[in-house]
């Protein structure tokens, strides 16, 4: 039995892209922030309680009728990322200690981060009474005033904010839109101009200046601003292309809108988000306006900030701003997509699915988010539901390959390799032409073919994938490793793996493959050198530790070899490898593995 086979699922994961990308990449890029390429936002200055794991003053540690128990449970739930439970516990703690800021502040943050707007608004009033300059409380109260149509009150609340932390950016943007709603676009643009002094916010300033001019009926100024943004951006983001194209459509520049959409789709192959908009424009229709009034602009600000914060891994702060944007504009579909993305990135699969399910099927986002629903169902180990979702999507759009490719990925992860091949074949059949961006489809099918004993087809797929992406290190790694296991093309395999290691010198799996080539070639000293490096890079991998043990034995370092085998055994190797490793520990190695 070859080592490729004997190591089972771990064997193919360790050699390739799948170990680092649990589900194949869908080329559709959802980076909805208006300035995704410029991301200077750092940790939001919401309150010191975000990092304070202290007990409330005067907490009764004996439990009973006190805030201690639920407060402590809230801290634990928050640390674990269960914000819903954390919010419940903090509200419960408030019943026993209603005016304690060390309970009140995290309760406010958690209510805002989980979208409990009515509850957050009530807590914000209580926090503002205790701390008049609290940024989060004032943000929520300003949004509530905006929702009620009291723009003057909203502006007064924001004007009282100290210029610190993220408020230096958020407050002027919100005030600019409130001034726009009050009929003062010149004052709004003057207020917004503060962003020009902040490094990295040029795109954000330009986008909102364009939107304010558009909402205020200044079409020429808006058009010039959009054109400048598109010129300055090396690769326009989805949101910029969306808003600029939509503006051009409505202002007699349909050809320009079509060009913007096409350019984005060309640079982001596979992205479905703007495809329906392009189709509408080409057919003479007009897409729905995104920012039609001041409240929409307020929501756009909060959405943009949430997008930037999510890219900075500030998930809770991103959720706070995103939910405020949804409070200002409840039907903001793109914000709901971002909500699903953030929850998905935090491993909150059920919540992410619930957020994605709120996207109407008529939305251009529906296709992408339903693919993501299938992905999260797989993560929740709801495999049959995930497959059913993908089959439904495949039936709805027989011209698209993505559902069948993802189905193949799900089946491959479940080691249902023959079924995976069928799904991948269906995906390939749906392609009118195989382009360089489809290399991963061939690579994944090659893995499934190799694992289902169809080596000739598998080899052809790996070679074709390299033809599309000649320097793809994961394909080179898998193909070369497979050649070595089959004792063929050894010199070419060595050359290929040397290139792969140069491209990915910190990838322990690829370094291990090169070491194993040297081992198979009988160059044991070189094998030890590479395999020691591989173990340093991937110390918890049983296969790599086992390989190093084999190489050490061959160079006479038998005590060290047994140590490595024992370590491999402690790292939970595949079941069929356990007796093999145990025998090596007991008896050593009499013959080379290829002679077994």
N, C-alpha and C positions, 0 to 999 in steps of 0.2 A: 504494500500500500504506500503510495507516495505521501510525502509530507503535506502537500497541498490538500490532499483528501483528509488525511488523519487529523489535521487541525480543525476541520469542520468550519463552522461559520466564522470563528475567530480567525481562521486562516485567511479567508478572503477579505475580512474587514481589515486585518493588519496590513494588507498590501495596497490598500487603495483609498480612493476618494471617499468611499462610503463611511469610513471610520470618522471622517470629519464633517460630512454632510449627511445627516440622517435621512433626508429626503432630497431628491434631485432638485436642482435649481430651476425654478420657473423663470424664464427670462424677463417676465414682466416686473419692472422695478417700481415698487411703491415707495417713493421718497417724496411724500406730499409737501414737505416744508418748502416754502418759497425760496429759501436760501440754504438748501441742504449742503451745498459745497462749502459754505462758510458757516462754521459752527462754533462761535466763540463763547456761547453760554456755558457757564460752569454751574456749580452747585447753587441752587436757588436759596436765597436768604429768606426762608419762610419763618423759621423759629428755631431757637436752640433745642427745643424738645425733640426735634427729629433725631438728634444723636444722644439725647440724655436718657439713660436707662436708670434713672433714680426713682425712688419711691416718693409719693406725694408727702408733703410736709404733714406730720401728725398722723400718718397712716397707722392703723391698728394692725400690727403683724399677727395678732391672734386670730384674724379672720372674723367670722360672724357677720354682724351688721356693720361692715366697714367697707371702705373703698379698696382696701389692700388686695383682696383676692381677685376681683375683676380687673383691677389696674394691672396687676402682675400678669394675669392671663392675657390682657391686651398687649402688653409689651412683647410677650412671647409670640403671640399670633402675628404681630406686626413684623417682628424679626424674621418670622418664617414666611412672610409675604402674603399671609391670609388677612387682607385688609378688611374684608367684610366682618369677619369674626372679631378682629381687633376693634373695629368701630363699635360693634355691639357691646363688647366688654367695657370700653371706655365710657359709653353712655350709661351703662349700668353703674360704673364707679361714680359717675357724677350724681347719681341719686343720693349717695351717702355723703358726698363732699362737693356740693354744687358750685361753690365759688373758689375752689382751689385751682389756681392757674396751671399747676403741674398736671392736673387731670383735664382741665378745660381746654388747654391748647392742643394736646394730642387728639382729644375728642373732635375738635374743630378740623384739624388736619385730616383725620381719617374720614370724617363725614364728607369733606370736600373731595377727597381722593376716591371715594366710592360713589360719588354722584348723588348723594342724599341732600339735594339742594335746599329743601325746606328746613331740614334739620340743621344744615350748615349755616343757613341764614340766621336762624335763632341763636345758635352758638356764637356766630360772628358778632351779633349785637352785645352779647354778654362779654366777649373778649374785648371788644372795642371800649366797653365801659371801664374795664380794668386796665387795658393798655391801648390808649387812643391812637397810637402810631403803629399798631400791629399790622403788618403789610397784608397778610392773608385775610384777616377780618375786614379790612377796608376794601380789598379787592372784591370780596363777596358782596359787601354792602353796596359798592358802586355798581356791580352787575345787577343787583336787585333793583336799584333805583333806575337803571337803564331799562330794565324789563318793564318797570312801571311807567315809563315815559317821562320820568323826572330827570331830564338831562342836567339841569342846573345842580340838583343835589348830587348827582353822580360826579360832576366836575368838582364840586366843593370837597367831596370825600377824597378824590384822587389828588387834589391840589394840596391837601394836608399831609400827604405822604412824604416822609423823609427820602432823600435821594441816596439810597444805598441798595446794594445787591441788585437783584434782577428788576427791582422797581425803577431803576434808572432807565431801563429800556421799556418795560411794560407800560408804566404810567404815561409817558409822553405819547405813546402810540394810542392808548385808549382815549386820552384827552383830545387828541387830534380828531378821532372819529366822533367824539361827543360834540366837539365844536363844529364838525361837518354837519351833524344832525341839527345843530342850532342855527345853521345857515351861515356859517363863517368859514368858508373854505380857505381863505387867505390866512386867517389865524390858525387854522388846522395845519396848514403846510409849514407855517412858522414854528409851531409846536413840534411838529414831526422832524424838523431839521436838526434837532439835537442828536438824532441817530447818525448824522453825517460825521459827528465828532467821535463816535464810538467805533473803534477798530472792528472791522468784520461785519458791519451791519449795512453796508452800502446797498446790497440787493434788497434787503428788507425795507429800507427807506424808499428805494426807487419803486418797489412794488406797491407800497401803500400810498405813495404820492400819486402814482398812476391811478389807483382805485379811487382815491379821494377826488381827483380831477374828473374821473369818469362819472362818479355818482353826482358830482356838482355840475354836470353838463358841459364840462370843458374838454370836448372831444379831441381837439388838436393837441392840447397839452398832454392828455392821457396817451394818445397815439405816439407822441414823441418819446414819452417816458417808457412805454413798452418797447419801442424800437431800440432805445438806448440799452435797456436791460438785456434784450436778446443779443445785441451786438457785444455787450461786455461779458455775457455768460459764455464760457467755453463750451459747456453742454447744458442747455436750459433744463431746469428741473421740470418734473411733471406739473407742479402747480403753476409755475410761470408759463409754460406752454399752454396749459388749460385756460388760464385767465386772459393771456394775451390773445390767443386764437379766438376765444369767445368774444372779446372786445372787437376784434377786426371783423368778425362775422356781422355784428350788429351795427357796424359803422361803415358799410359800403366797401369793405376790403375783403370780400370772400376769398379771393385768390390768395391773399396774404395769409388768411387764417388757414387755408388748406395747406399752404407751404409750411407753416409753423407745425401743424399736426404731423405732416409727412416727415419733416425733419426729425421730430422727436421719435416717431415710430421707427425711422431708419436707424437712428443712433441707439435705440433701445429695442432691438428686435425681440418679438414675442410679447411685448407689452400690449395688453388688450384695453387698457384704460381709455386711451384717446381714440381707439379704432371706431367706436360708435359715433364719436363726435366728428371724426373725419368723414364717415359715411353720411351723416346728416348734412354736413356742409357741402359735400360733393353733390348731394341730391337737391340742393337749393333750400334746405331747411335752416332753422336757426336754433342753436342750443340754448338751454336755459341759462339765464344770467345768474352768476354766483353771488355777487355783492351788489345788491340793489339799493340798500339803505344803510344808515349809520349802524343799526344793530347788527347787520351782517358784517360790517367792517370790524366792529368790536369782536365778534366771534372769530373773524379771520385772524386778528391779532393773537388771540388766545390760542387758536389752533397752530399758528406759526411758532409761537413760543413752546407749546407742548411738543411740536415736532422736533425742535432743536434740543429740548431737554431730553427727549427720548433717545436721541442720538448720543447724548452725553451719559447715558445709563442712569439718569436721574428719574427713574420710573414713577415714583410716588409724586414728585413735583410735577412731572408731565401730566399725570392723571388729574391733579388738582386743576391745572390750567385748562386742560381739555374739557373737563366737566363744566367749568365756568363758560367755556365757549359754547357748549351744548345747551347750557341754560339760556344764553343769549339768543341761540338759534337752534331750537330742538330738532329741526329737520336737516341739519348739516350732515349730509351723508358721508362726506370725506372724513369728517371728525369721528364718525362712528367706525369707519375703517381703521383709522389710527388707533382708536380705543381697542379694537380687536388685536391690532399689531402689538401694542404695548402689553396687553394681557397675555398674548401668545409668547412674547419674549420672556415673560416672567414665569412661564410654565403653568399658567392658570388656564388650562385647556377648556374646561367647561365654561368658564366665564368668557373666554375668547370666542367660543362657538356661539354663545348667547348673543354677544355683541355683533358677530357677523350675520347671525340670523335676522337681525333687524334691518339689514340692507335689502331693499325691495328688489325683486328679480328684474324690474325694468331699469335698474341702475346700471351704468357701465361697469361698476365695480362688482356686480353680482357674480360674474364668471370667476374672477380671481379669488374672491373671498370664499366661494364654495369649494374651490380647490384647497384653500387653507382649512376649511372645515374638515375635509377628508384627512388632511395632514394631522390635525389635532385629534381626530377620532383614532387614527393610528397610534398617536402618542398615548392615548388613554387605553390602548390595547383593545379598542372596539374595531377589530380588524374587518369583520364582515360588513359592519356599517360603513366603514371607510371605503371598502371595495364597491359597495352598493352606490354610494355617493358618486364615485368616479365613473361607474357604469352609466349612471343617469346623465352625468355631464357629457360623456362620450356619445351617448345616444342623441342628446340634444344638439350637439355640434359635431357631426361626423367628419368635418373638415379639419378639426383640431387634433393634434397629436398628444397634447399635454395630459389629458386624463388617462390615456392608455400608458403613457410613460410612467406616470405616477403610480398607476396600478401595478406596473411591473416592479417599481421600487418597493411597494408595500409587500408584494409577494416574495420578492427577493430577500427582504429583511426577515420574512417568516421562513426562509429556506425552502420555499415552494418554487424551486428553480424552474422546473418544466413549465409550470403555469406562468411564471414570470416571462419566460421566453415567448410564449404565445402573446402576452400583452405587449411586449416590446415589438414583436413582429407587426402587430396591429398598428402600433404607433408609427413605425417606419413606413408602413403602407400608406399612411395618411399624409406623408410628406410628398409634395410635388417635386421637391428637389432637396437633396441632403446638402446642407450648408455647413460652413465651419462651426457655427454655433451649436450644431447637433452632435458634436463629438461625444458629449456625455451620454447621449442616448445609445450610441454604438458601444461605448465603454461599458455601460451598465448591462447592455444585452450580452456583451462578451463575457462578463462575469457570470451571468446566469447560464450561458451556454457552456462555459468551462465547468461550472459546478454541476451541470446535468450531463456531463460526459459527451459533449458535442464540440470537441476541440478544434476541428478544422474550421467550423463556422466561427467559433470564438476567436481563433487566431486572426481570421479575416477581419472581424470587427475591430480588434485591437489595432491591426495594421491600418485599417481605414480611418480609425479615430486619430492615429498619429499622422496620417495624411492630411487630415483636417487641421490638426493642432500638433505640428511636428515636435515641439518642445514641451509637451504635456507630461510632467514628471510622474503623475499617478498611473497614466497608461503605460509609460515606459517601465515603471516599477512592476506592474502586474504582468505584463507580457514577458519581461525578462525573467522574472521569478518563475513563471510557468515554464519557460524554456529550460531553465536550470533543473527544475523538478523532472522534466522529461528528458534531460541529458541531451539536449540538442541546442545548436546555435550558441554554444557557451561563450565564444569570443565576442559575438555580437551582443549577447546578454550582458557581459561584463562592461563593454563599451557603453551600452545603453544606461546601465545602472550608475556608472561613473558620472555620466551627464546628469542623471536624475538627482544624484547626491549634490552635485554642484548647484543645481537649481533649488534644492530643498535641503541644505546642510543641517538643518535643525529638525528634520523629520526622522524620528527614530525608526519608523517602519521601513523607510527607504534605505537608510543606513544599514539596517539589519539585512535587507535583501542583498545589498552589495557584499556584506560579510558572508552571507550564506552562499553566494556565488563562489567566493574564494574558497570556502569550505568544500564545496562540491568539486572544485578544481584541484583540491589537495593542497592548496596554498594556505596552510593552517595558521601560520604566524600572522599573515595579512588578515585572515578571517578573525583572529582574536582581536587585532587592533580595531577593526570596524565594529565588531560585535560589542566590545567594551564601550565604545562610543554610543552604540545603539541603546545599551542598557542604561547609560547615564541619561540619555534623552527620554527613555521610556522604562523607568525602573519597575513599574508595576505590571509589565506585560509578561505573562508566563512563557509565551513562545520565544521571545527574545532571550529571556534568561536561560531557557532550555538550550537554545542554539549556542549561547556563549559557553554553557557547560560542555557541550559536545566538542567545541573547538578547543577549549582548555584541556580536555582529556587527550586530544590528539597531539598536543605539544608537551605532554608529560606533566601538566599541572593538575594532578588527579585530585588532590585535596580541595583545590579551588573549584574544580569541575563538580564535585559532589555538593559543595556549598551552593553552587548555582542551580543544580537540579533540585535540591531541597527548597531553595527559594522559589523556583518555578512551581513546585508542588504546592507551596503555601499560597500561591496567587490564583488558585482555582482554575486550573487548565481544563480543557475539554475532557469529558469523562473518559473517552477512549484513549487519552494520552496518559492518564494517571498510572495504569499498570506498566506502561512503557518506561515512564520516568522512574517509577519505583524500582524496576528491574535494573536500570542503569545505576541507581544509587546503591543497590545491593551488590551488583556483579561487575559494574563498570561496563566498558564497551569492548567487545571482542572483535567485532567487524564493523565496517563502515555502514552507515544507514542505508546506502543504496544497494548493499548486498543482502539486506534483511528480507 
